[in-house]
Amino acid sequence: MRAEAFDYMLNIGCYLDHYHMNHYHVYILLCSDGSYYTGITNNMERRLIEHQSGENKDCYTFKRRPVKLVFNEVFNDVNHAIAFEKQVKGWRRAKKEAIINGNWDLLPELSKAKGL
């Protein structure tokens, strides 16, 4: 490989790493026991591997593997991602399932139903 091509590929790799590091994922996993786990990460692929491999025995998902990614929302601003993650963690199952199924329009009615 010519030096110019290598430098170009290296620069593209650095750009892509920077690009991915500026995106934050709020995600929901369906656990093997039927429960949901909500989390946040800046690297979805790595985080899924960590959940599936049981890397952290103290993690909620450790004894609930395998897990399945059922929802992923991407944010450019970490503060917006953190706020959304906290909001979703406080939701009842019905509201989580609404966004998992793409039924965002049901959220106001579901909020009225239980005052959440």
N, C-alpha and C positions, 0 to 999 in steps of 0.2 A: 504494500500500500504506500502510495506517495505521501510524503510528510504533510502536504497541503490538505489532502483528503483526510488524513488522520486528525489533524488539527480541527478541521471542520466538524468531523464526527464528535470529537471531544467537546467542542463548543456547543453542539446541538444537545449532547448528553447533559451538559451543565445547565443549559436552558431548560430542558425537560425536567431535571431535578428541581430547579427553582420553581418552575410552573406548578409542579405537583405539590411542592411544599407550601404554596400559597392557597391551596384548596383544602377545605376542612369538611369532612363527611360526618353527618349525623346518621346513624344507621340503627336498624332494628334487626335482631337475629331471632329466629324461631328456634327454640331449644328443643331437645329430644323429649322433654317432659311436657311440651306444649306451652311453656311460658315464653315470654318475650324478654329480651335483653336489649336495652338502648344504650348506645355509646357514641363516642366522638373520636375521630382520628384524623391525621393528615396523610395517612397512607393506608387505604382500604385493603389492598392486597396483603400487606404485611400483617395488618391487624386480624384479618380473617385467618391467616396461617397461625397466628398466636392463639386465637380462640380454638381452632380445630386441633392443634397439637397439645393443648393443655399446658401451655408454657407456664402459666401462673396457677398453682393449685389453690390459691385463695380467691380466684376470680369466680364470679357467679356461674359462669358457663362451664367451669371445669368438670363438674359432675353431671352436666346436662348436655354433653356432646353425643352425637354430632350436632352442629348448629347449621342453620341455613340463613343466608342473607335474604331478607324479605323486603327491606326498605333501605334506600340510600338517598339522602338529599345533600347536595354539594353547596357549600358556602364559600365566598371569597373572603369574608370577614370572620375571624376567629370569635369575636365577641357575639356576633349574630348566631354562629354555630353553637356556642356554649349556652346562650339563652334558649335556643330552640331545643337543645338536648334536655335542659332542665325542665322545660315546659312539657315535653313529651314524656319524660320520666314520671311526671305527676298525673298523667292521663290514665283514665280507665282503659281497659282492654278494648272496648268498643271504639273509642277514638283512635287508638293505635291501629286497629284493623281497618278503620275508614281510610287512613292515609296509606296504609299498606296496599289497599285495593284501589288507590287513586281517587277516592271519594271525598276530596277535601270539602266539597259543598255540604256534606253531612255534619261537619264539625259544629256549626252554630246550633243546630237542632240537638245534637248529642250533648252539647254543653248545657242547654236549657233543661234537658231531661234529668240530669243529676246535679245541676248547679256547679259543674266543673268547667 
